[in-house]
Amino acid sequence: MKPRTKDEIIVFQNQSHLIQKHFNSCGICPELLDVALCTDLMTKFAIEGYSKELKERFDTMEKYLNDKYKGV
């Protein structure tokens, strides 16, 4: 894994706050790994933009989160 650039670190921090707000608004208290995984996915989206592959990863993440936290 290559080290993140300063810009990537800033984007990661911004996306981390966005992910935390999203979970709060959904009433979910996620495990820390889930916060990190979602933040990483959002960082990739923020830096690279939309792609079919990224859409599939978002769909997979949504399914995973719904299955894991449904009814919590």
MODELLER restraints for C-alpha pairs under 7 A, 6 or more apart:
rsr = mdl.restraints
at = mdl.atoms
rsr.add(forms.Gaussian(group=physical.xy_distance, feature=features.Distance(at['CA:11:A'], at['CA:43:A']), mean=6.18, stdev=0.5))
rsr.add(forms.Gaussian(group=physical.xy_distance, feature=features.Distance(at['CA:12:A'], at['CA:39:A']), mean=6.60, stdev=0.5))
rsr.add(forms.Gaussian(group=physical.xy_distance, feature=features.Distance(at['CA:12:A'], at['CA:40:A']), mean=6.97, stdev=0.5))
rsr.add(forms.Gaussian(group=physical.xy_distance, feature=features.Distance(at['CA:12:A'], at['CA:43:A']), mean=5.44, stdev=0.5))
rsr.add(forms.Gaussian(group=physical.xy_distance, feature=features.Distance(at['CA:15:A'], at['CA:39:A']), mean=5.64, stdev=0.5))
rsr.add(forms.Gaussian(group=physical.xy_distance, feature=features.Distance(at['CA:15:A'], at['CA:42:A']), mean=6.15, stdev=0.5))
rsr.add(forms.Gaussian(group=physical.xy_distance, feature=features.Distance(at['CA:15:A'], at['CA:43:A']), mean=6.10, stdev=0.5))
rsr.add(forms.Gaussian(group=physical.xy_distance, feature=features.Distance(at['CA:16:A'], at['CA:39:A']), mean=5.14, stdev=0.5))
rsr.add(forms.Gaussian(group=physical.xy_distance, feature=features.Distance(at['CA:19:A'], at['CA:35:A']), mean=6.83, stdev=0.5))
rsr.add(forms.Gaussian(group=physical.xy_distance, feature=features.Distance(at['CA:19:A'], at['CA:38:A']), mean=6.83, stdev=0.5))
rsr.add(forms.Gaussian(group=physical.xy_distance, feature=features.Distance(at['CA:19:A'], at['CA:39:A']), mean=6.23, stdev=0.5))
rsr.add(forms.Gaussian(group=physical.xy_distance, feature=features.Distance(at['CA:23:A'], at['CA:29:A']), mean=6.76, stdev=0.5))
